[in-house]
Amino acid sequence: MRERSGTVRENLDTPNAERVYRVTRGDLPLHCPMPEMYLWNSHPKVYLPIEASGEAKCPYCSATYELVAGDDP
């Protein structure tokens, strides 16, 4: 758990911890690292085009993102 501004606590994931992430249309526009990941120890945010093919690969960390149906991955 990370504490921010002295009072806000966030449960954030370690960036680039997995090689394949499943995302939904609710996660679009897709970028790596994702909003629930720490940014300070990762690479710069990069937007990934996933709508056309259903799959995208991050050029920085090589994480693969797969677009799945539904609201939750």
trRosetta pair geometry for C-beta under 8 A, 3 or more apart (Angstrom, degrees):
i j d omega theta_ij theta_ji phi_ij phi_ji
1 9 5.2 4 177 -174 116 108
1 10 7.0 153 -160 73 66 36
1 11 5.7 -40 -103 -88 74 68
2 9 7.1 152 77 -155 42 56
2 10 5.0 -23 62 62 94 91
2 11 7.9 160 17 -92 78 21
2 12 5.6 -9 10 17 127 115
2 38 7.2 132 -50 -94 156 106
3 6 6.9 31 158 -124 110 15
3 7 7.7 100 -166 9 96 6
3 8 7.0 138 -160 77 54 50
3 9 5.5 -27 -99 -98 68 73
3 10 8.0 169 -87 19 22 73
4 8 4.7 -34 67 75 88 105
4 9 7.7 163 19 -91 74 24
4 10 6.2 18 0 -1 118 115
5 8 5.3 41 50 16 105 106
12 36 5.9 180 -136 173 65 57
12 37 6.1 109 179 -142 99 17
12 38 5.1 110 128 -54 137 73
13 17 6.5 -119 166 18 99 132
13 34 7.9 17 55 67 124 107
13 36 5.3 49 10 125 103 96
13 37 5.0 -49 74 -95 88 71
13 38 7.6 -139 82 -4 42 75
14 17 4.3 85 87 -56 102 125
14 37 7.1 1 127 -143 13 91
14 38 6.7 -14 -122 21 40 112
15 33 4.1 -51 -126 -111 124 140
15 37 4.0 92 -82 174 83 131
15 38 5.7 -112 -19 61 101 73
15 39 7.4 89 -49 -93 145 33
15 41 6.9 173 35 85 115 79
15 42 3.8 -14 83 -88 162 132
15 43 8.0 -157 140 18 142 69
15 61 7.5 -148 148 -65 97 168
16 33 7.0 -81 -34 -94 79 105
16 37 7.9 92 -11 -160 58 148
16 42 6.3 154 -9 -128 111 102
16 43 7.8 76 -48 2 136 99
16 61 4.2 -110 -114 -167 125 152
16 63 5.8 -131 -121 -51 69 124
18 21 6.0 119 87 -68 121 78
18 63 7.0 73 89 -135 65 110
19 62 7.4 -21 -142 115 85 90
19 63 6.1 -156 -151 -125 35 62
19 64 6.3 25 152 20 71 94
20 63 7.4 175 -81 -170 22 73
20 64 4.9 -20 -106 72 71 102
20 65 7.8 158 -159 -89 54 24
20 66 6.4 15 -172 -7 101 111
21 34 7.2 -170 177 -28 161 138
21 63 6.2 28 -4 166 109 117
21 64 7.3 173 24 89 67 50
21 65 5.1 -22 70 -108 96 72
21 66 7.3 177 87 23 45 71
21 73 7.5 -33 170 -156 71 162
22 65 7.8 145 -101 -161 18 59
22 66 5.2 -29 -109 70 67 98
22 68 4.9 15 -174 -10 107 131
22 73 4.0 144 102 -165 93 111
23 27 4.1 -91 -169 55 109 154
23 28 7.8 119 144 -52 122 68
23 30 6.0 98 120 -108 167 120
23 34 7.8 -169 -97 -101 123 138
23 50 7.2 52 70 112 129 168
23 65 5.4 0 4 -170 123 107
23 66 7.1 154 25 74 72 43
23 67 6.0 -39 77 -103 85 55
23 68 7.0 147 68 20 32 83
23 73 5.8 -35 -95 -83 23 124
24 27 5.6 113 56 -1 58 97
24 67 7.3 99 -122 -158 24 66
24 68 6.0 -53 -86 71 71 77
24 69 7.4 29 -128 161 92 12
24 70 5.7 -88 -114 86 130 63
24 71 5.8 112 148 -163 165 17
24 72 6.5 -32 -23 -50 146 4
24 73 5.7 -141 -27 -64 92 68
25 28 5.5 -34 -163 5 51 120
25 67 7.3 58 -64 -161 64 108
26 71 5.6 53 -24 -154 141 66
26 72 8.0 -14 40 -73 141 40
27 30 5.8 44 124 -94 99 82
27 34 7.1 -35 -159 -136 118 122
27 73 7.7 24 -32 -50 137 113
28 50 7.4 -136 -99 59 102 109
28 51 7.0 63 -123 -71 144 100
29 47 5.8 -8 151 -146 119 115
30 34 7.9 -42 -155 -99 71 93
30 47 6.9 116 85 -160 55 64
30 48 4.8 -55 106 62 108 95
30 49 8.0 167 56 -84 108 10
30 50 5.0 27 24 7 150 129
30 56 6.5 144 100 46 144 148
30 65 6.0 145 -176 141 146 163
31 34 6.9 144 80 -99 65 48
31 45 5.2 25 163 -175 130 97
31 46 6.3 168 -156 83 84 34
31 47 4.7 -46 -93 -96 94 56
31 48 6.4 156 -107 5 35 82
32 43 7.7 22 122 66 93 109
32 45 7.3 166 84 -146 37 54
32 46 5.7 -16 58 59 84 87
32 48 6.0 47 -8 -28 101 126
32 58 4.1 -68 70 -100 164 129
32 60 7.0 -169 107 44 118 111
32 61 6.7 -135 154 35 133 114
32 63 6.0 170 -137 60 144 124
32 65 7.2 -144 -64 -42 115 128
33 37 4.0 -105 169 82 122 138
33 38 7.5 -28 133 72 163 41
33 39 6.1 -167 59 -100 129 66
33 42 4.6 13 -31 142 138 167
33 43 7.3 139 -28 51 94 71
33 45 6.7 -82 38 -102 64 73
34 37 5.2 93 58 -1 69 109
37 42 6.5 54 137 -45 121 156
38 41 5.8 18 117 33 124 92
38 42 6.5 149 97 -19 73 110
39 42 5.7 -82 -147 41 37 111
39 45 7.2 -26 -132 -56 118 99
42 61 7.5 -43 -161 -54 93 139
43 46 7.4 -14 114 -9 113 109
43 58 7.9 139 59 164 139 126
43 60 3.8 -180 115 167 171 152
43 61 6.0 -160 4 -41 131 98
44 60 7.2 176 47 -78 69 154
46 58 6.4 125 68 -146 125 86
46 59 6.5 -100 145 39 169 96
46 60 6.2 158 2 -11 139 116
48 56 3.9 127 164 143 118 149
48 57 7.7 177 -142 55 130 20
48 58 6.4 -72 -78 -86 133 65
48 65 6.2 112 103 33 154 141
49 52 6.6 9 155 16 105 104
49 56 6.2 158 73 -102 44 131
50 53 7.0 -90 -158 60 45 79
50 54 6.7 36 173 -146 81 12
50 55 6.6 -150 -142 86 88 3
50 56 4.1 -89 -84 -18 89 121
50 65 5.8 -69 -97 102 143 118
50 67 5.2 147 149 -49 116 117
51 67 7.4 103 -101 -79 34 164
53 56 7.3 128 66 -63 112 68
54 66 6.7 16 152 -159 81 65
54 67 4.5 -117 -148 48 62 108
55 64 6.6 -11 -168 -173 100 98
55 65 6.8 158 -154 84 50 58
55 66 5.5 -11 -103 -106 83 64
55 67 7.0 -122 -61 7 42 84
56 64 7.5 160 85 -155 40 54
56 65 4.8 -9 60 56 87 106
57 62 6.2 -10 -177 -150 105 50
57 63 7.2 168 -152 83 58 38
57 64 5.2 -24 -100 -101 80 70
57 65 7.5 -171 -80 17 31 75
58 61 5.0 6 99 49 134 79
58 62 6.2 -84 70 -27 83 10
58 63 4.7 28 17 46 124 82
58 64 7.9 -125 7 -67 78 29
58 65 7.5 84 -37 -18 88 104
59 62 7.9 26 -143 -71 15 53
68 73 5.9 107 45 -132 129 66
70 73 7.8 158 84 -84 109 23
